[in-house]
Amino acid sequence: DFLGMNGNYAAGVLEGLVHFHPETPHWFKPD
């Protein structure tokens, strides 16, 4: 399932950005 893998990869990238760049806009990680 390429789309499923791609979705997981994208989620991992976004998580990484949020983790390593805490000043990232809140729309990356809405609460």
C-alpha positions as CSV (number, residue, x, y, z in Angstrom):
1,D,0.0,0.0,0.0
2,F,2.1,2.9,-1.3
3,L,-0.4,5.5,-0.2
4,G,-0.5,4.1,3.3
5,M,3.3,4.1,3.5
6,N,3.5,7.6,2.0
7,G,1.0,8.8,4.6
8,N,3.1,7.3,7.5
9,Y,6.2,8.9,6.0
10,A,4.6,12.3,5.8
11,A,3.3,12.0,9.4
12,G,6.8,11.0,10.5
13,V,8.3,14.0,8.8
14,L,5.8,16.4,10.3
15,E,6.4,14.9,13.8
16,G,10.1,15.4,13.2
17,L,9.7,19.0,12.3
18,V,7.5,19.7,15.3
19,H,10.0,17.9,17.6
20,F,13.2,19.6,16.3
21,H,11.6,23.0,15.6
22,P,9.4,23.8,18.7
23,E,8.6,27.3,17.3
24,T,6.8,25.7,14.3
25,P,3.3,27.2,13.8
26,H,0.6,25.5,15.7
27,W,-1.2,24.3,12.6
28,F,1.4,21.5,12.4
29,K,0.1,20.1,15.7
30,P,-3.4,21.3,16.5
31,D,-4.6,20.9,20.1
